[in-house]
Amino acid sequence: MNHEIAVSKAKEIADRMLAPAARQSDKDARFSSEAVAALGSTGLLGIMLSTDLGGSALGPRTFAAVIAALAEADASAAMVYLMHLCGTATIAGAPSSAAVVQTLKDIAAGRHLTTLAFSEAGSRSHFWAPVSRAKRNGDSVRLSAKKSWVTSAGQAQSYVVSALAPDGSGPTDSTLYLFPSATPGLSVAGPWDGLGMRANASAPMILEDCEVESGLQLTDDGAGFRAMLEIVLPLFNLGTSSVALGLCRAAVAGTATHLNSARFEHLGQTLGESLPTLRAQLATMQIDTDGLAARIDDLIDHLERPRETTMLRVLESKAAAGDIAIAVTSAAMRVCGGAAFSKHLAIERLFRDAHAGAVMAPTGDVLREFIGKAVLGIPLF
């Protein structure tokens, strides 16, 4: 599978399956297992895995384009896919064991959905600093933890989990582990009833004295923090920026459709024909959306050809994307007026989903703290 085929398959799933069900899925907070199955059957779950594992060996450009295409139809499904790809990349970066290789082959074959379980209430938006600690007893490693807002909770076949290393001395001395969903002691702690991204099954999970299976420690003790920064953060920030882009594109398209169809019957004109102020707001939405697309292209170029400014671009992308998505969907709410506020259009869902993305860790405030430090030459940690 090449880039064009992958994006085409994503758009087909988005148009055929996600878009028609998005409104009801949002209303019911219903996880789309059908969409996951479709992503698996078309080979999209393994697009970044090597060909010897059965994947397509595609890179960040395809990753971003597929996520944006899904997000135009349903940002919740796009977020499920994003977290899966972040988890998959983390597993692929682990030492090769029989269990790891089999998991990756199952992902490439479309039989396995994975996700990340990093955040904890005790460290909140500082996702890189778990407060739970793994315990070693002889050859066995066990973990008890309370994880917050795990996307695909109760739906994924495995969870990439962070914890302080058994002998770690600081908040960044973490280790990553993979827990199959059937692990004794692993459970979903409650339902998900959020303001936005309502269909991604993002719920807290509990690990109660869970044993790490042989071969499923994904990093050396204390090396989890490095994997979070070098593997997860660039992909996650690129992915959330791409979700924001999909939301913006959907908002622009939905607003344009409304302006072309809603009419002042007494004037014989559409809203778009009659009100230049609304056309001006639509123009600003389009400018901001195209600007975000350019920013994402720049980040992709930095990831494909790393240089001194790459991490700065990684940090900037999500911070900017969150603001842009909120601005564009907010403008869409204003321009579409009562039709948006009465939920006759999809604009209201896009507006809520945009706000959800902005508060996902690392939040805009945390990212700006990092960016400011980077500009001043102050160490980030």
C-alpha positions as CSV (number, residue, x, y, z in Angstrom):
1,M,0.0,0.0,0.0
2,N,1.3,3.5,-0.9
3,H,0.4,6.9,0.4
4,E,-2.4,7.6,-2.2
5,I,-4.0,4.2,-1.6
6,A,-3.9,4.6,2.2
7,V,-5.5,8.0,2.1
8,S,-8.1,6.8,-0.4
9,K,-9.1,3.9,1.9
10,A,-9.4,6.3,4.8
11,K,-11.6,8.6,2.9
12,E,-13.8,5.7,1.8
13,I,-14.2,4.6,5.4
14,A,-14.9,8.1,6.5
15,D,-17.6,8.7,3.8
16,R,-19.2,5.3,3.9
17,M,-19.1,4.5,7.6
18,L,-18.0,7.3,9.9
19,A,-19.9,10.3,8.5
20,P,-23.4,8.7,8.4
21,A,-23.1,7.5,12.0
22,A,-21.1,10.4,13.6
23,R,-24.1,12.3,15.0
24,Q,-25.6,9.2,16.7
25,S,-22.3,7.9,17.9
26,D,-21.6,11.3,19.5
27,K,-25.1,11.4,21.1
28,D,-24.8,7.9,22.5
29,A,-21.1,8.1,23.3
30,R,-20.8,4.9,21.2
31,F,-17.4,3.5,20.3
32,S,-17.4,2.4,16.7
33,S,-16.0,-1.2,16.7
34,E,-17.2,-1.3,13.0
35,A,-14.8,1.4,12.1
36,V,-11.9,-0.3,13.8
37,A,-12.7,-3.5,12.0
38,A,-12.8,-1.6,8.7
39,L,-9.4,0.1,9.5
40,G,-8.0,-3.4,10.2
41,S,-9.4,-5.1,7.1
42,T,-8.0,-2.4,4.8
43,G,-4.5,-2.6,6.4
44,L,-4.6,0.8,7.9
45,L,-3.9,-0.4,11.4
46,G,-0.4,-1.4,10.4
47,I,0.5,1.4,7.9
48,M,3.7,2.4,9.8
49,L,5.0,-1.2,10.5
50,S,7.7,-2.7,8.5
51,T,6.8,-4.9,5.5
52,D,8.4,-8.0,7.1
53,L,5.8,-7.7,9.8
54,G,3.0,-7.3,7.3
55,G,2.8,-3.5,7.4
56,S,3.1,-0.9,4.7
57,A,6.2,1.0,6.1
58,L,4.6,4.4,5.5
59,G,5.8,7.5,7.3
60,P,4.5,10.6,9.1
61,R,3.0,12.2,5.9
62,T,0.6,9.3,5.4
63,F,0.0,9.1,9.1
64,A,-1.1,12.7,9.1
65,A,-3.2,12.6,6.0
66,V,-5.1,9.5,7.0
67,I,-5.9,10.9,10.4
68,A,-7.1,14.2,8.9
69,A,-9.4,12.4,6.5
70,L,-10.9,10.4,9.3
71,A,-11.3,13.5,11.5
72,E,-13.3,15.3,8.9
73,A,-16.0,12.7,9.4
74,D,-15.6,11.8,13.1
75,A,-12.8,13.1,15.3
76,S,-13.5,10.5,17.9
77,A,-12.7,7.7,15.5
78,A,-9.6,9.6,14.3
79,M,-8.4,9.8,17.9
80,V,-8.9,6.1,18.5
81,Y,-6.7,5.5,15.4
82,L,-4.1,8.1,16.4
83,M,-3.7,6.5,19.9
84,H,-3.4,3.1,18.2
85,L,-0.6,4.2,15.9
86,C,1.2,5.9,18.8
87,G,1.0,2.6,20.8
88,T,2.0,0.6,17.8
89,A,5.1,2.7,17.3
90,T,6.1,2.3,20.9
91,I,5.7,-1.5,20.7
92,A,7.7,-1.5,17.4
93,G,10.5,0.3,19.2
94,A,10.8,-2.3,21.9
95,P,13.4,-5.1,22.1
96,S,12.3,-7.9,19.9
97,S,10.6,-10.8,21.8
98,A,8.3,-13.4,20.6
99,A,5.4,-11.7,22.3
100,V,6.2,-8.3,20.8
101,V,6.7,-9.7,17.3
102,Q,3.4,-11.6,17.5
103,T,1.5,-8.5,18.7
104,L,2.9,-6.4,15.8
105,K,2.0,-9.1,13.3
106,D,-1.5,-9.2,14.7
107,I,-1.7,-5.4,14.4
108,A,-0.6,-5.5,10.8
109,A,-3.1,-8.2,10.0
110,G,-5.9,-6.0,11.4
111,R,-6.7,-8.2,14.4
112,H,-5.3,-6.0,17.2
113,L,-6.1,-2.5,18.4
114,T,-3.7,-1.0,21.0
115,T,-3.6,2.3,22.8
116,L,-1.7,4.4,25.4
117,A,-2.3,4.5,29.1
118,F,0.0,7.2,30.4
119,S,-1.9,9.9,32.3
120,E,-2.6,9.6,36.0
121,A,-4.7,11.9,38.2
122,G,-1.7,12.5,40.4
123,S,0.4,14.1,37.6
124,R,-2.5,15.4,35.5
125,S,-1.3,17.0,32.3
126,H,2.3,16.0,33.0
127,F,1.7,12.7,31.2
128,W,5.4,11.9,31.2
129,A,5.5,11.6,35.0
130,P,3.6,8.6,36.4
131,V,3.1,8.4,40.1
132,S,2.5,4.6,40.1
133,R,5.6,2.4,40.5
134,A,6.3,-1.1,39.3
135,K,7.5,-3.6,41.8
136,R,10.0,-6.4,41.1
137,N,9.9,-9.7,43.0
138,G,12.5,-12.0,41.7
139,D,11.9,-12.4,38.0
140,S,8.4,-11.0,38.2
141,V,7.3,-7.4,37.7
142,R,3.9,-6.3,38.9
143,L,2.1,-3.0,38.8
144,S,-0.8,-1.3,40.5
145,A,-2.0,2.0,39.0
146,K,-4.9,4.2,38.3
147,K,-4.8,5.6,34.8
148,S,-7.0,8.4,33.7
149,W,-8.7,9.0,30.3
150,V,-7.4,5.9,28.4
151,T,-8.7,6.1,24.8
152,S,-10.4,2.9,23.7
153,A,-10.7,1.8,27.3
154,G,-12.3,-1.7,27.4
155,Q,-12.1,-1.9,23.6
156,A,-8.4,-2.3,22.8
157,Q,-6.7,-5.6,22.8
158,S,-3.6,-4.2,24.6
159,Y,-2.5,-1.1,26.6
160,V,1.0,0.5,26.6
161,V,1.3,1.5,30.2
162,S,3.8,3.8,32.0
163,A,5.1,3.5,35.5
164,L,8.0,4.5,37.6
165,A,10.8,2.0,37.4
166,P,11.1,-0.3,40.5
167,D,14.3,1.5,41.5
168,G,13.6,4.9,39.9
169,S,14.5,7.9,41.9
170,G,12.7,10.7,40.0
171,P,9.5,11.4,38.1
172,T,11.1,10.8,34.7
173,D,12.6,7.4,35.7
174,S,9.8,5.5,34.1
175,T,9.4,2.2,32.2
176,L,6.8,1.2,29.6
177,Y,5.0,-2.1,29.6
178,L,2.4,-3.8,27.4
179,F,-0.6,-5.3,29.1
180,P,-3.0,-7.5,27.1
181,S,-6.6,-6.7,27.7
182,A,-7.2,-10.1,29.4
183,T,-4.5,-9.4,32.1
184,P,-6.0,-10.3,35.5
185,G,-6.5,-7.2,37.6
186,L,-6.9,-4.8,34.6
187,S,-10.3,-3.1,34.4
188,V,-12.2,-0.1,33.2
189,A,-13.0,2.1,36.2
190,G,-16.0,4.0,34.8
191,P,-18.0,5.2,31.8
192,W,-17.1,8.1,29.5
193,D,-19.5,11.0,29.2
194,G,-17.4,13.9,28.0
195,L,-18.3,17.2,26.4
196,G,-16.4,16.4,23.2
197,M,-14.8,13.4,21.6
198,R,-17.7,11.4,23.0
199,A,-17.3,8.3,20.9
200,N,-13.7,7.4,21.7
201,A,-14.3,5.4,24.9
202,S,-11.9,7.5,26.9
203,A,-12.2,6.3,30.4
204,P,-10.1,5.7,33.6
205,M,-8.6,2.3,34.0
206,I,-7.3,0.4,37.1
207,L,-4.4,-2.0,37.2
208,E,-4.5,-4.0,40.4
209,D,-1.4,-6.0,41.0
210,C,-1.1,-6.8,37.3
211,E,1.8,-9.0,36.3
212,V,3.9,-8.1,33.3
213,E,4.0,-11.0,30.9
214,S,7.4,-12.3,29.7
215,G,8.8,-10.3,26.9
216,L,6.3,-7.4,27.3
217,Q,8.5,-4.9,29.1
218,L,8.9,-2.4,26.3
219,T,11.8,-0.3,27.5
220,D,14.7,-0.8,29.8
221,D,14.1,0.3,33.4
222,G,14.1,4.1,33.5
223,A,14.0,4.4,29.7
224,G,10.3,5.0,29.4
225,F,10.6,8.8,29.5
226,R,13.0,8.8,26.5
227,A,10.5,6.7,24.5
228,M,7.7,9.1,25.4
229,L,9.7,12.1,24.1
230,E,11.3,10.5,21.1
231,I,8.6,8.1,19.8
232,V,5.2,9.1,21.3
233,L,5.3,12.9,21.6
234,P,6.2,13.7,17.9
235,L,3.5,11.4,16.6
236,F,0.9,12.4,19.1
237,N,1.4,16.1,18.5
238,L,1.4,15.6,14.7
239,G,-1.7,13.4,15.0
240,T,-3.7,15.8,17.2
241,S,-2.8,18.6,14.9
242,S,-4.1,16.5,12.0
243,V,-7.3,15.9,13.9
244,A,-7.7,19.6,14.4
245,L,-7.1,20.1,10.6
246,G,-9.9,17.6,9.9
247,L,-12.2,19.5,12.2
248,C,-11.4,22.8,10.6
249,R,-11.9,21.4,7.1
250,A,-15.3,20.0,8.1
251,A,-16.3,23.3,9.7
252,V,-15.4,25.3,6.6
253,A,-17.2,22.9,4.3
254,G,-20.3,22.8,6.6
255,T,-20.4,26.6,6.9
256,A,-20.0,27.0,3.1
257,T,-22.9,24.6,2.5
258,H,-25.1,26.5,5.0
259,L,-24.3,29.8,3.4
260,N,-25.1,28.5,0.0
261,S,-28.4,26.8,1.0
262,A,-30.0,29.0,3.7
263,R,-32.0,31.8,2.1
264,F,-33.6,35.1,2.7
265,E,-36.7,34.3,0.7
266,H,-37.9,37.9,0.8
267,L,-34.7,39.0,-0.9
268,G,-34.3,36.1,-3.2
269,Q,-30.7,35.5,-2.0
270,T,-28.7,33.0,0.0
271,L,-27.1,34.1,3.2
272,G,-23.7,33.9,1.4
273,E,-24.9,36.2,-1.3
274,S,-26.6,38.7,1.0
275,L,-24.2,39.1,3.9
276,P,-20.5,40.1,3.1
277,T,-19.7,40.0,6.8
278,L,-20.4,36.3,6.8
279,R,-18.3,35.8,3.7
280,A,-15.5,37.6,5.4
281,Q,-15.7,35.3,8.4
282,L,-15.7,32.2,6.2
283,A,-12.6,33.6,4.4
284,T,-10.8,33.9,7.8
285,M,-11.8,30.3,8.6
286,Q,-10.3,29.2,5.3
287,I,-7.1,31.2,5.8
288,D,-6.6,29.7,9.3
289,T,-7.3,26.2,8.0
290,D,-4.8,26.5,5.2
291,G,-2.3,28.0,7.6
292,L,-2.7,24.9,9.9
293,A,-2.2,22.6,6.9
294,A,1.1,24.5,6.1
295,R,2.2,24.2,9.7
296,I,1.6,20.4,9.6
297,D,3.5,20.1,6.3
298,D,6.4,21.9,7.9
299,L,6.3,19.6,10.9
300,I,6.3,16.5,8.7
301,D,9.3,17.9,6.8
302,H,11.1,18.3,10.2
303,L,10.2,14.7,11.2
304,E,11.4,13.4,7.8
305,R,14.6,15.4,8.0
306,P,15.4,16.1,11.7
307,R,17.3,19.2,12.5
308,E,17.9,21.5,15.5
309,T,14.4,23.1,15.3
310,T,12.5,19.8,15.1
311,M,11.4,19.5,18.7
312,L,10.4,23.2,18.7
313,R,8.1,22.4,15.8
314,V,6.7,19.4,17.6
315,L,5.8,21.5,20.6
316,E,4.4,24.4,18.5
317,S,2.2,22.3,16.3
318,K,-0.3,21.0,19.0
319,A,-0.4,24.4,20.8
320,A,-1.2,26.2,17.6
321,A,-3.6,23.6,16.3
322,G,-5.7,23.6,19.4
323,D,-6.2,27.4,19.2
324,I,-6.9,27.3,15.5
325,A,-9.5,24.5,15.7
326,I,-11.3,26.4,18.5
327,A,-11.2,29.7,16.5
328,V,-12.4,28.1,13.3
329,T,-15.2,26.1,14.8
330,S,-16.2,29.0,17.0
331,A,-16.5,31.2,13.9
332,A,-18.6,28.4,12.3
333,M,-21.0,28.5,15.2
334,R,-21.4,32.3,14.8
335,V,-21.8,32.3,11.1
336,C,-24.3,29.4,11.1
337,G,-26.2,30.9,14.0
338,G,-29.4,29.2,15.1
339,A,-28.9,26.3,12.8
340,A,-25.7,25.4,14.6
341,F,-26.9,26.1,18.1
342,S,-30.0,24.1,17.6
343,K,-27.8,21.1,16.5
344,H,-29.4,21.0,13.0
345,L,-25.9,21.0,11.7
346,A,-22.8,19.1,12.6
347,I,-21.0,22.3,13.5
348,E,-21.9,22.0,17.2
349,R,-20.2,18.6,17.4
350,L,-17.1,19.9,15.7
351,F,-17.0,22.8,18.2
352,R,-17.1,20.5,21.1
353,D,-14.5,18.1,19.7
354,A,-12.1,21.0,19.0
355,H,-12.3,22.0,22.7
356,A,-11.6,18.4,23.8
357,G,-8.4,18.3,21.7
358,A,-7.0,21.4,23.3
359,V,-7.1,20.1,26.8
360,M,-5.5,16.7,26.0
361,A,-2.1,16.4,27.6
362,P,0.3,18.0,26.9
363,T,-2.1,20.9,27.1
364,G,-1.6,24.3,25.4
365,D,-0.4,25.8,28.6
366,V,2.2,23.1,29.2
367,L,3.4,23.3,25.6
368,R,3.8,27.1,25.9
369,E,5.9,26.6,29.0
370,F,8.1,24.2,27.1
371,I,8.3,26.5,24.1
372,G,9.2,29.5,26.2
373,K,12.0,27.5,27.9
374,A,13.3,26.3,24.5
375,V,13.4,29.8,23.1
376,L,15.3,31.0,26.2
377,G,17.7,28.0,26.2
378,I,16.3,26.8,29.6
379,P,16.3,22.9,30.0
380,L,12.8,21.6,29.6
381,F,13.1,19.1,32.5
